[in-house]
Amino acid sequence: MIYLPDVINVVYCSSNFFSEVCAVSMTSLFENNKHLKEINVYIIDDGICKENKDRIQQISERYERNVYFLTMPDPSIFFSDNRFTIKTLGHTYARMILGDVIPENVERIISLDSDTIVLNKIDELWSTEMGEHPIAGVDDCMGKVALVKTQHLKENSIHCNAGMYLIDLSVWRKENWTKQFYRYIKRIFDKGIALGGYEEEVITKVVGERMMILPPKFNLMTLEQVFTYEELLRFREPLNYYTREQIEEARREPVITHTTNFFYVRKRVYEEGSDHPMRVQYEKYRALTPWKNDPPMMANSTLKQRLQKNIWHMMPKAMAITIGNFVRNEIRPRLEKKRDDE
């Protein structure tokens, strides 16, 4: 595979609702990587309005970077199967077809969630030697019980969070991973089963041991910032997880942080009055975007969901972790609902 160390490709999947969040992430990427010769950003467009596209374009022009909008294909047409819809595959399903939608001349790319913030240079991540691994990611501390009960994997399986992937598109295309993902989903749908974790579930199960594990500093998640290392182990009960030293290094000097929703954080990072650990950083980069004078975004949460968040904080933290562990391992696997991004 041929790629240049100072020419970096990044892809986001974004809806119109998350266009501000995506713009903030993109701004943080540009701000902290001004030394790079070229940054090409591809945005898989899930209905972004013209006004917000123009705003994103303004950001790219200010930093003299390239932004390309790629219309997200209708999954039922792309896969020639009317069971393949946004509802059944999720709004970020395009991660499973990147080898087909990203231009052929792009052989390596970093896939980022819109709710990521880039806090440092990404040269080390970009230059990672991948060998024959098609995808590299960060272990998301799924936990041995959840892996077995909700993902139907072995308790020591690799499970990387989809918020950040480093992808070798040359290997992807050569081995036709899009087709392999399709076959897996079709088997699931033929059995009348829904995808529990959308593209993260599919990529995890199909890529399996071919997934390369990266240090946690490349995708530091909310739970790793809110909980201590001991609390994290008690809550998730993972096997083969990162060492305390690796997690502490990631907390001290994160390269990319993923501001995932989490039961022990009352408000999402983009909401006014958010208690998320990265709220200050989010506001810092938002102030550099055309959204800086807009009212804060509001999460689509229900009154019930907001009350539940408050209840978690009314109890001692140790109790919340114990009960949260029980809910995650015993209650949620019995509910016939798609899991959220917790």
C-alpha positions as CSV (number, residue, x, y, z in Angstrom):
1,M,0.0,0.0,0.0
2,I,1.2,3.5,-0.9
3,Y,0.5,6.5,1.3
4,L,2.3,9.7,2.2
5,P,3.1,10.5,5.9
6,D,2.0,14.1,5.5
7,V,-1.1,13.6,3.4
8,I,-3.9,12.3,5.6
9,N,-7.4,11.1,4.7
10,V,-10.3,11.2,7.1
11,V,-13.9,10.2,6.7
12,Y,-17.0,11.1,8.8
13,C,-20.6,10.0,8.5
14,S,-22.9,12.8,9.4
15,S,-26.6,13.7,9.4
16,N,-27.9,17.3,9.4
17,F,-28.5,17.1,13.1
18,F,-24.9,16.2,13.8
19,S,-23.4,18.6,11.3
20,E,-22.3,21.0,14.0
21,V,-20.7,18.2,16.0
22,C,-18.9,17.0,12.9
23,A,-17.7,20.5,12.1
24,V,-16.3,20.9,15.7
25,S,-14.4,17.6,15.3
26,M,-13.1,18.6,11.9
27,T,-12.0,22.0,13.3
28,S,-10.1,20.2,16.1
29,L,-8.4,18.0,13.5
30,F,-7.3,21.0,11.5
31,E,-6.2,23.1,14.5
32,N,-3.9,20.4,15.9
33,N,-2.5,19.3,12.6
34,K,-1.4,22.5,10.9
35,H,2.0,21.0,10.2
36,L,0.6,18.5,7.7
37,K,1.0,19.2,4.1
38,E,-2.5,18.0,3.2
39,I,-5.7,16.8,4.9
40,N,-8.5,15.4,2.8
41,V,-11.9,15.0,4.6
42,Y,-14.6,12.9,3.1
43,I,-18.1,13.4,4.6
44,I,-20.7,10.7,3.9
45,D,-23.7,13.0,3.6
46,D,-26.9,11.7,5.4
47,G,-29.1,14.6,4.5
48,I,-27.0,17.6,5.5
49,C,-28.7,20.8,4.3
50,K,-27.0,23.3,2.0
51,E,-26.5,25.9,4.7
52,N,-24.6,23.5,6.9
53,K,-22.5,22.2,4.0
54,D,-21.5,25.7,3.1
55,R,-20.5,26.3,6.8
56,I,-18.3,23.2,6.7
57,Q,-16.8,24.3,3.5
58,Q,-16.0,27.7,5.1
59,I,-14.0,25.9,7.7
60,S,-12.0,23.9,5.2
61,E,-11.2,27.0,3.1
62,R,-10.0,28.9,6.2
63,Y,-7.5,26.1,7.0
64,E,-6.8,25.5,3.3
65,R,-7.9,21.8,3.5
66,N,-10.0,19.7,1.3
67,V,-13.6,18.6,2.1
68,Y,-15.6,16.3,-0.2
69,F,-19.3,15.5,0.4
70,L,-20.3,12.0,-0.8
71,T,-24.0,11.2,-0.8
72,M,-24.8,8.2,1.3
73,P,-26.2,5.4,-0.9
74,D,-29.7,4.1,-0.1
75,P,-28.8,0.7,1.5
76,S,-31.8,-1.1,0.0
77,I,-30.6,-0.1,-3.5
78,F,-26.9,-0.6,-2.8
79,F,-27.4,-4.1,-1.4
80,S,-30.4,-4.9,-3.7
81,D,-32.4,-6.1,-0.7
82,N,-35.3,-4.1,0.8
83,R,-34.5,-5.4,4.3
84,F,-31.3,-3.3,4.2
85,T,-32.5,0.1,5.4
86,I,-31.2,2.9,7.6
87,K,-33.5,1.6,10.3
88,T,-32.1,-1.9,10.3
89,L,-28.4,-0.9,9.6
90,G,-28.1,2.4,11.4
91,H,-27.3,5.9,10.2
92,T,-23.5,5.2,10.0
93,Y,-23.9,2.0,8.0
94,A,-21.7,3.6,5.3
95,R,-18.6,2.5,7.3
96,M,-19.3,-1.0,6.0
97,I,-19.0,0.1,2.4
98,L,-16.1,2.6,2.5
99,G,-14.1,0.6,0.1
100,D,-16.8,1.3,-2.5
101,V,-17.8,4.9,-1.8
102,I,-14.3,6.4,-1.1
103,P,-12.4,7.2,-4.4
104,E,-10.2,4.4,-5.7
105,N,-7.0,6.4,-5.4
106,V,-7.4,6.6,-1.6
107,E,-5.7,3.6,0.0
108,R,-5.6,4.5,3.7
109,I,-8.2,6.4,5.7
110,I,-9.1,7.3,9.3
111,S,-12.8,6.9,10.0
112,L,-14.0,9.1,12.8
113,D,-17.4,9.5,14.6
114,S,-18.8,13.0,14.4
115,D,-18.6,13.2,18.2
116,T,-14.8,12.8,18.4
117,I,-12.4,15.6,19.3
118,V,-8.8,15.5,18.0
119,L,-6.6,16.9,20.7
120,N,-3.1,16.2,19.3
121,K,-1.1,15.4,16.2
122,I,-2.3,12.3,14.4
123,D,1.0,11.4,12.6
124,E,1.7,8.4,14.9
125,L,-1.7,6.9,14.2
126,W,-1.6,7.6,10.5
127,S,1.9,6.0,10.1
128,T,1.0,2.8,12.0
129,E,2.3,-0.3,10.3
130,M,-0.8,-2.5,9.7
131,G,0.7,-5.4,7.8
132,E,-2.2,-7.4,6.4
133,H,-4.7,-6.1,8.9
134,P,-7.6,-4.4,7.0
135,I,-8.8,-2.4,10.0
136,A,-7.2,-1.2,13.3
137,G,-9.1,0.2,16.3
138,V,-9.2,0.7,20.0
139,D,-10.7,-1.9,22.5
140,D,-13.9,-0.4,23.9
141,C,-14.0,-2.5,27.1
142,M,-17.1,-4.3,26.2
143,G,-16.8,-6.7,29.0
144,K,-16.8,-10.5,29.0
145,V,-20.5,-10.9,30.0
146,A,-21.8,-8.4,27.4
147,L,-19.6,-10.0,24.7
148,V,-21.3,-13.4,25.3
149,K,-24.8,-12.3,26.0
150,T,-25.4,-9.3,23.7
151,Q,-22.7,-9.8,20.9
152,H,-22.7,-13.6,20.9
153,L,-18.9,-13.7,20.9
154,K,-16.4,-15.5,23.1
155,E,-15.7,-13.7,26.3
156,N,-12.1,-13.0,25.2
157,S,-12.9,-11.8,21.7
158,I,-11.6,-8.6,20.2
159,H,-14.1,-5.8,20.2
160,C,-13.2,-2.4,18.9
161,N,-15.2,0.8,19.1
162,A,-16.4,2.1,15.8
163,G,-15.7,5.7,16.8
164,M,-12.2,5.5,15.3
165,Y,-10.9,3.0,12.7
166,L,-7.7,3.2,10.8
167,I,-8.5,1.4,7.5
168,D,-6.3,-0.1,4.8
169,L,-8.6,0.3,1.8
170,S,-6.3,-1.5,-0.5
171,V,-6.6,-4.7,1.6
172,W,-10.3,-4.0,2.0
173,R,-10.9,-3.9,-1.7
174,K,-8.5,-6.8,-2.5
175,E,-10.4,-9.0,-0.1
176,N,-13.8,-7.6,-0.8
177,W,-14.8,-6.9,2.8
178,T,-18.0,-5.1,1.7
179,K,-19.2,-8.4,0.4
180,Q,-18.2,-10.3,3.5
181,F,-20.1,-7.8,5.6
182,Y,-23.2,-8.2,3.4
183,R,-23.1,-12.0,3.7
184,Y,-23.0,-11.8,7.5
185,I,-25.9,-9.3,7.7
186,K,-28.0,-11.4,5.2
187,R,-27.5,-14.5,7.4
188,I,-28.7,-12.5,10.4
189,F,-31.7,-11.1,8.6
190,D,-32.6,-14.6,7.2
191,K,-32.8,-15.8,10.7
192,G,-35.2,-13.0,11.7
193,I,-32.6,-11.4,14.0
194,A,-31.9,-7.7,14.3
195,L,-28.4,-6.2,14.5
196,G,-27.7,-5.3,18.1
197,G,-24.7,-3.0,17.5
198,Y,-25.1,-2.1,13.8
199,E,-21.8,-1.7,11.9
200,E,-19.7,-2.1,15.0
201,E,-21.2,-5.6,15.5
202,V,-20.8,-6.5,11.9
203,I,-17.2,-5.3,11.6
204,T,-16.2,-6.9,14.9
205,K,-17.6,-10.3,14.1
206,V,-16.5,-10.5,10.4
207,V,-13.0,-9.0,10.8
208,G,-12.4,-10.9,14.1
209,E,-8.8,-11.7,14.7
210,R,-7.8,-9.7,11.7
211,M,-8.6,-6.5,13.7
212,M,-5.4,-4.7,14.9
213,I,-5.5,-3.3,18.4
214,L,-4.2,0.3,18.9
215,P,-3.4,2.2,22.1
216,P,-6.3,3.7,23.9
217,K,-5.0,7.3,23.3
218,F,-6.3,7.1,19.8
219,N,-9.9,6.7,21.0
220,L,-10.3,7.7,24.6
221,M,-13.9,7.2,25.5
222,T,-16.2,8.8,28.1
223,L,-16.3,5.9,30.6
224,E,-12.5,5.9,30.7
225,Q,-12.5,9.5,31.8
226,V,-15.4,9.4,34.2
227,F,-14.4,6.2,36.1
228,T,-11.1,5.3,37.7
229,Y,-9.3,2.2,36.3
230,E,-10.6,0.1,39.2
231,E,-14.2,1.4,38.7
232,L,-13.9,0.7,35.0
233,L,-12.9,-2.9,35.6
234,R,-15.7,-3.4,38.2
235,F,-18.3,-2.0,35.9
236,R,-17.4,-3.8,32.6
237,E,-15.4,-6.8,33.8
238,P,-13.2,-7.0,30.7
239,L,-10.6,-9.6,29.8
240,N,-7.4,-8.8,28.0
241,Y,-7.9,-5.1,28.6
242,Y,-5.3,-2.3,28.6
243,T,-3.0,-1.9,31.5
244,R,-3.5,0.9,34.1
245,E,-0.4,2.6,32.6
246,Q,-1.8,2.6,29.1
247,I,-5.1,4.1,30.3
248,E,-3.4,6.7,32.4
249,E,-1.2,7.7,29.5
250,A,-4.3,8.1,27.3
251,R,-5.9,10.3,29.9
252,R,-2.8,12.5,30.2
253,E,-2.2,12.9,26.5
254,P,-5.2,11.8,24.4
255,V,-4.8,12.1,20.7
256,I,-8.5,11.5,19.9
257,T,-11.3,11.5,22.5
258,H,-14.7,10.0,21.8
259,T,-17.5,11.9,23.6
260,T,-19.8,8.9,23.7
261,N,-23.1,9.0,25.7
262,F,-22.8,7.4,29.1
263,F,-25.2,6.6,31.9
264,Y,-23.0,8.5,34.4
265,V,-22.9,11.8,32.4
266,R,-26.2,13.8,32.6
267,K,-25.8,15.7,29.3
268,R,-24.1,15.2,26.0
269,V,-20.9,17.2,25.3
270,Y,-22.7,19.5,22.9
271,E,-25.6,20.5,25.3
272,E,-25.6,23.6,27.4
273,G,-24.5,22.9,30.9
274,S,-23.0,19.6,30.0
275,D,-21.1,17.7,32.7
276,H,-19.0,15.8,30.1
277,P,-15.3,15.9,30.9
278,M,-14.6,17.3,27.4
279,R,-17.2,20.1,27.4
280,V,-14.5,22.8,27.7
281,Q,-12.6,21.4,24.7
282,Y,-15.8,21.2,22.7
283,E,-16.7,24.8,23.4
284,K,-13.1,25.8,22.5
285,Y,-13.3,24.4,19.0
286,R,-17.0,25.3,18.5
287,A,-16.0,28.9,19.0
288,L,-13.8,28.5,15.9
289,T,-16.8,27.4,13.7
290,P,-19.6,29.3,12.0
291,W,-21.9,27.7,14.7
292,K,-20.2,29.8,17.4
293,N,-23.2,32.2,17.8
294,D,-25.9,29.6,17.4
295,P,-27.9,28.4,20.4
296,P,-26.5,25.2,22.0
297,M,-27.8,21.9,20.5
298,M,-30.4,20.0,22.4
299,A,-30.2,16.2,22.7
300,N,-33.2,14.2,21.5
301,S,-33.7,12.7,25.0
302,T,-37.0,12.0,26.6
303,L,-38.1,13.1,30.1
304,K,-37.8,9.5,31.2
305,Q,-34.2,9.3,30.0
306,R,-33.3,12.6,31.7
307,L,-34.8,11.4,35.0
308,Q,-32.9,8.1,34.8
309,K,-29.6,10.0,34.4
310,N,-30.4,12.1,37.5
311,I,-31.3,9.0,39.5
312,W,-27.9,7.5,38.8
313,H,-26.2,10.5,40.3
314,M,-28.4,10.5,43.4
315,M,-26.9,7.3,44.6
316,P,-23.3,6.7,45.8
317,K,-20.9,6.1,42.9
318,A,-19.9,2.7,44.1
319,M,-23.6,1.7,44.2
320,A,-24.3,3.1,40.8
321,I,-21.4,1.0,39.4
322,T,-22.7,-2.2,41.0
323,I,-26.3,-1.6,39.8
324,G,-25.0,-0.5,36.4
325,N,-23.0,-3.7,36.0
326,F,-26.2,-5.7,36.9
327,V,-28.3,-3.8,34.4
328,R,-25.8,-4.2,31.7
329,N,-25.1,-7.9,32.2
330,E,-28.5,-9.2,33.3
331,I,-31.3,-6.8,32.3
332,R,-30.3,-5.4,29.0
333,P,-29.5,-8.7,27.2
334,R,-33.1,-9.7,27.9
335,L,-34.7,-6.7,26.4
336,E,-35.5,-6.9,22.7
337,K,-34.2,-3.4,21.9
338,K,-31.2,-2.1,19.9
339,R,-28.5,-1.0,22.3
340,D,-27.7,2.7,22.3
341,D,-24.1,4.1,22.1
342,E,-23.9,4.2,25.9
